[in-house]
């Protein structure tokens, strides 16, 4: 793993020391720059010592230095001052707090307006309660008629039981004929002659477990193969990621090696230039001695012609270098655009591969659902759960019902499959139990089957199917969710009504009709509207909501057939694969274009470097000719020869130092070359190993297809034996007995319900029950209509209205108290914010005055006076300087009107004034003097060093220039 290490030594002394008992007098902060690095300790130091790395007065980068020294814009100077004094940070914080307070006040006002409809509803509820009290008198008359109707159903079921018993006796006479047909089918199945019923059953019982064992074995093998393929898929993805990582590291290492080679060439050229300079100086010394012999008019004209020729060559070299720089800039921009395109293509390829894998897994799931519908509602886990339930069935009070989706079918084909999935999709995987004890037992079976987070619903199995009155249903011609579903089990339908509100959810065919039903017609008892393509629409008060279908939901689990979905997914997978191949071809073409651009860029760089060297040679040659011409026209004193000898010796010493550095640089080049070769070898090895893993992945996938085919054939054999046992043995008898048992059950339920309503003796007291249930129902309907006509305006019970009134009254009181508390807190926050704004404005005014005082104090050291004008309204800062030698007493309002030294000194005084206004244990300035001439640099460094020594803080100067003069003076 590659990383870089940076060490910074910080003095830890004085009253502001950070944990000296732990870290001592010196703290060494070491930072490893890698993929993930923690900087908790460094942040603690920054917070303790108030170090703001974004403050230009703490750390001034090269870009900030250039912008600060050369900017004459008053707004830019104001930004520098505003940020350096931390006023910008405080201003932004106060503005954000003011914005949040405004939003909070608006929210509280909206909340207070939101409770006004509730107050209106309380008044309406009082009127409803008074009108509902006289309706209760009519309901008492209905109760007597209901008692008679309940016992009439019991007597009607007794009559049906007698008729069904007679029918069962007739059907039992068909048993011998049915038995003969079963024997013939078993003989065909087992390939044995019909000897006796016992022998056939024995042979059939031997074959069926064999088929079941084979199916279980193939399922286990299929599960293992799927796990193996998933593991291999993850390994393949990891190998590809490693391959891309190695390729990127190889490109970085190659780039580093090229940069080192270029740097080595530049240093070699610099040494060669210094050697040439020594030769020229020696030549100058030689020419000085021959000066008296070569001072004629003809030689002067010859030198002038030479100067003109050299100047023309220099201009030509400048034009060539400018053209090469423009070409390099254009090619670099094209290369950057092409690299961005390459990254987009790689992301697109990964997206297509991911979609192809998801389609393949979904096709496998649909094929499994096609073989066994139960797996659509929980996968293989639900099969394991059903087996666990079968093992523990004796411990359950009532056998659990589930998953709910396996007990449901669609009434009108598959048109509402998507709508049903979006409406009650979460309930389709759930199981229903009779009581809490059974739910705990079922939860244990789920843990045994590794089926976590199973949804379990507790419901009364003995409760008959709910009969919902028409006035409680949505009054619309469109079907409801409960009418689109069918189940033979009434408990399942009751759960959909009680837990899923299926009777209040309406299904429509398209989007526009759904909007009309949900929002425009205001249909009572309507909760939600679902379109055939899965859109969900509902309104709560004045808020209208439309939700798109859930893209992650598995649609069509209640469909009668999965063939069309499988064909569509296979077609989509083929299209995705074709698009992926096309994108890969684009990637190969883009890689070739990228390589061509890189080669072209390297060629232009080499030509540019050659042109720069040629231009520098011509400049030096022209300067030498000019110097020799000046030397020839003015006799050189003897002291100049000594100075040339001294300069020659000094340059030779520098050449020796740079040659030593060049040897160290050569060692770094060799290390970079070795690193690039190692990465290249690792990349090739990884490619070879990846090829073997991909081949193994394809072989495993083929084995999975073979196992699936064997599993389907084994399941076909199992279905054959199950069909023989379930469809050819006494179907009519079972149906008749089931009907008889159902009638008995209905009789018990009717009797139980009637007994709950009233005892049978009370019916005898009322005069008996001589009418049929239909007649009693008609009488009850007439009486209910009369009751409904009296109470049709208010469908809610009076107890609910009273409870609703009390609940709303308590809730509105709590909300009013809460909103008043919010208002008081916001007012307190507003007062605190106004106080902080006043303090901020006062501090800003004081800082403006302090800046002028500090600026003048530094200028007076050179006899200069000045003034700084800061305007917080216009966000400008202007510097005015008055020079002592200026007799006109004119004030310079733009530092660009000063000379170079005066502008540098005045700008430096402005920076030092800001430094005095900010506190920091150390300050850093990165190449701040690269844009100054030699004189300005000397004045600036002297001033900065004196300021740093006077302040007693640590200063870090990063500069490419020689600072040995200040080190020799004892200042470094």
DAMOTA-V850297 format. One record per residue. OMEGA is omega in radians with two decimals (none if undefined). Layout:
omega = {OMEGA OMEGA}
//
This chain:
omega = {-3.11 3.08 3.09 -3.09 3.09 3.12 3.10 3.12 -3.10 3.07 -3.06 -3.07 3.07 -3.07 3.13 -3.11 -3.10 3.07 -3.09 3.13 3.14 -2.99 3.10 -3.08 -3.09 3.12 3.07 3.13 3.13 -3.11 3.03 -3.13 -3.14 -3.10 -3.10 -3.10 3.11 -3.12 -3.06 -3.09 3.14 3.11 3.08 3.09 3.14 -3.13 -3.10 -3.05 3.12 3.12 3.11 -3.07 3.12 -3.13 -3.11 3.09 3.06 3.10 3.13 -3.14 -3.13 3.14 3.10 3.12 3.14 -3.14 -3.10 -3.05 -2.99 -3.11 3.05 -3.10 -3.14 3.14 3.11 3.10 3.10 3.11 3.13 3.13 -3.09 -3.14 -3.09 -3.14 3.12 3.08 -3.14 -3.12 -3.14 3.14 3.13 -3.14 -3.13 3.12 3.13 3.12 3.14 3.11 -3.13 3.10 3.09 3.11 -3.13 3.10 3.10 -3.14 3.13 3.11 3.11 3.12 3.13 3.09 -3.08 -3.11 3.12 3.06 -3.13 3.08 3.10 3.13 3.12 3.11 3.12 -3.14 3.10 3.11 -3.13 -3.09 3.14 -3.12 -3.09 -3.06 -3.12 3.11 -3.10 3.14 3.14 -3.09 3.13 3.10 -3.14 -3.06 -3.13 -3.14 3.10 3.12 3.11 -3.13 -3.13 -3.12 3.08 3.08 3.11 -3.13 3.12 3.10 3.08 3.11 3.14 3.10 3.12 3.13 -3.11 3.09 3.09 -3.13 -3.14 3.11 3.11 -3.10 -3.13 3.09 -3.13 -3.07 -3.12 3.14 3.13 3.13 3.12 3.11 3.12 3.13 3.14 3.14 3.11 3.10 3.09 -3.11 -3.04 -3.11 -3.10 3.05 -3.13 3.10 3.13 -3.13 -3.08 -3.11 3.13 -3.13 -3.13 -3.12 3.13 3.13 3.10 -3.09 -3.07 3.09 3.10 3.11 3.13 3.12 3.11 3.13 3.13 3.13 3.13 3.11 3.09 3.12 3.13 3.12 3.11 -3.13 3.11 3.11 3.13 -3.13 3.11 3.11 3.13 3.11 3.10 3.12 3.13 3.10 3.12 3.12 3.11 3.11 3.10 3.13 3.12 3.12 3.12 3.13 3.12 3.12 3.11 3.13 3.10 3.12 3.11 3.12 3.12 3.13 3.12 3.13 3.09 3.10 3.11 3.12 3.09 3.12 3.12 3.14 3.10 3.12 3.13 3.10 3.13 3.10 3.12 3.08 3.11 3.12 3.08 3.12 3.14 3.09 3.08 3.09 3.09 3.12 3.14 -3.13 3.11 -3.13 -3.12 -3.04 -3.06 -3.09 -3.03 -3.10 -3.10 -3.13 -3.13 3.14 3.12 3.10 3.12 3.13 3.13 3.08 3.12 3.12 3.12 3.12 3.12 3.12 3.10 3.10 3.13 3.11 3.12 3.13 3.09 3.12 -3.14 -3.13 3.11 3.12 3.14 3.11 3.10 3.10 3.13 3.12 3.13 -3.12 3.11 3.10 3.11 3.13 3.11 3.12 -3.12 3.11 3.06 3.09 3.14 3.12 3.10 3.14 3.13 3.10 3.14 3.11 3.12 3.12 3.12 3.12 3.12 3.13 3.12 3.12 3.13 3.11 -3.11 3.12 -3.14 3.08 3.12 3.11 -3.14 3.09 3.08 3.10 -3.14 3.12 -3.11 -3.05 -3.08 -3.10 3.11 -3.06 3.09 3.08 -3.13 -3.12 -3.11 3.07 3.10 3.13 3.12 3.09 3.09 3.09 3.13 3.12 -3.08 -3.03 -3.11 -3.10 -3.13 3.04 3.03 -3.13 3.11 3.08 3.10 -0.15 -3.04 -3.10 -3.13 3.12 -3.07 3.01 3.11 -3.05 -3.03 3.12 -3.05 -3.04 -3.10 -3.05 -3.10 -3.14 3.14 -3.14 3.13 -3.09 -3.06 -3.11 -3.12 -3.14 -3.03 3.14 -3.01 3.06 -3.12 3.09 -3.03 -3.10 -3.06 3.14 3.10 3.13 3.08 3.11 3.11 3.10 3.07 3.08 3.13 3.08 3.10 3.13 -3.12 -3.14 -3.10 3.09 3.08 3.11 -3.09 -3.12 3.12 -3.06 -3.13 -3.11 -3.07 -3.10 -3.14 -3.13 -3.08 3.08 -3.03 3.11 -3.09 -3.09 3.08 3.12 3.07 -3.10 -3.13 3.13 -3.12 -3.10 3.01 -3.11 -3.11 3.12 3.13 -3.10 3.10 3.07 3.09 -3.11 -3.12 3.14 3.13 -3.14 3.12 3.12 3.11 -3.14 -3.04 -3.06 -3.07 -3.12 -3.06 -3.11 -3.11 3.13 -3.04 -3.14 3.09 -3.01 -3.06 -3.00 -3.06 3.11 3.12 3.11 3.14 -3.11 -3.00 -2.94 -3.00 -2.99 3.12 -3.09 3.11 3.12 3.13 3.12 -3.09 3.08 3.12 3.07 -3.10 3.11 2.93 3.13 -3.11 -3.09 3.08 3.11 3.09 -3.06 3.14 -3.10 3.10 -3.04 3.05 -3.13 3.11 3.10 3.14 -3.09 -3.11 -3.11 3.10 -3.06 3.02 3.13 3.11 3.14 3.13 -3.13 3.14 -3.06 -3.10 3.11 3.13 3.13 3.12 3.13 3.09 3.09 3.10 3.13 3.11 3.11 3.13 3.13 3.11 3.11 3.12 3.10 3.12 3.12 3.09 3.06 3.08 3.13 3.12 3.11 3.14 3.10 3.10 3.11 3.12 3.12 3.11 3.14 3.12 3.10 -3.14 3.12 3.11 3.12 -3.14 3.10 3.12 3.13 3.12 3.12 3.09 3.12 3.10 3.09 3.12 3.13 3.13 3.10 -3.13 3.10 -3.14 3.12 3.11 3.13 3.11 3.14 3.11 -3.13 3.13 3.11 3.11 3.13 3.13 -3.13 3.12 -3.14 -3.10 3.10 -3.10 -3.11 3.12 3.10 3.11 3.11 3.10 3.10 3.12 3.12 3.12 -3.14 3.13 3.14 3.11 3.09 3.09 3.11 3.13 3.12 -3.11 3.07 3.07 3.08 3.14 3.10 3.09 3.13 3.10 3.09 3.10 3.09 3.13 3.11 3.12 3.13 3.11 3.13 3.13 3.13 3.12 3.12 3.12 3.12 3.10 -3.14 3.13 3.11 3.13 3.10 3.13 -3.13 3.14 3.13 3.12 3.13 3.13 3.09 3.11 3.11 3.13 3.12 3.11 3.13 3.09 3.11 3.12 3.12 3.13 -3.13 3.12 3.11 3.12 3.13 3.13 3.12 3.12 3.13 3.07 3.10 3.13 3.14 3.11 -3.12 3.11 3.11 3.11 -3.07 -3.00 -3.00 -3.04 -3.07 2.98 -3.13 -3.10 3.14 -3.11 -3.14 -3.12 3.12 3.09 3.10 3.12 3.11 3.11 3.10 3.10 3.11 3.13 3.13 3.12 -3.12 3.14 3.11 3.14 -3.13 3.13 3.11 3.09 -3.12 3.10 3.07 -3.09 3.13 3.13 3.09 3.10 3.10 -3.13 3.11 3.10 -3.10 -3.11 -3.10 3.10 3.10 -3.13 3.14 3.12 3.12 3.13 3.10 -3.13 3.13 3.13 3.13 3.11 3.10 3.09 3.12 -3.14 3.11 3.13 -3.05 -3.06 3.13 -3.09 -3.10 -3.06 3.04 -3.10 3.10 3.12 3.14 3.12 3.10 3.13 -3.13 3.13 -3.12 -3.13 3.13 3.10 -3.10 -3.12 3.12 3.12 -3.12 3.13 3.12 -3.13 -3.08 3.07 3.08 3.10 -3.12 3.13 3.13 3.14 3.09 3.10 3.10 -3.14 3.10 3.12 3.13 3.11 3.11 3.13 3.07 3.14 3.09 3.14 -3.14 3.11 3.11 3.13 3.11 3.13 3.11 3.11 3.11 -3.13 3.14 3.13 3.14 -3.12 -3.14 3.13 -3.13 3.09 -3.13 -3.10 3.09 3.11 3.12 -3.11 3.05 -3.11 -3.11 3.13 3.10 -3.14 3.09 3.14 3.14 -3.13 3.14 3.12 3.09 -3.12 -3.12 3.10 -3.07 3.07 -3.09 -3.10 -3.11 -3.11 -3.09 -3.10 -3.13 3.09 3.14 3.11 -3.10 3.09 -3.09 3.10 3.07 3.11 3.04 -3.08 3.14 3.13 3.14 3.14 -3.10 3.14 3.10 3.12 3.10 3.08 3.14 -3.13 3.07 3.08 3.13 3.13 -3.12 -3.14 -3.12 3.09 -3.14 3.07 3.13 -3.11 3.10 -3.02 3.05 -3.12 -3.03 -3.11 -3.12 -3.13 3.00 -3.02 -3.09 3.13 3.14 -3.13 -3.13 -3.10 -3.14 3.11 -3.12 -3.12 -3.12 3.10 3.14 -3.11 3.13 3.13 -3.12 3.14 3.11 -3.14 3.13 3.11 3.10 3.07 -3.07 3.08 -3.06 -3.11 3.10 -3.12 3.13 -3.12 3.07 -3.14 3.13 3.13 -3.14 -3.02 none}
//
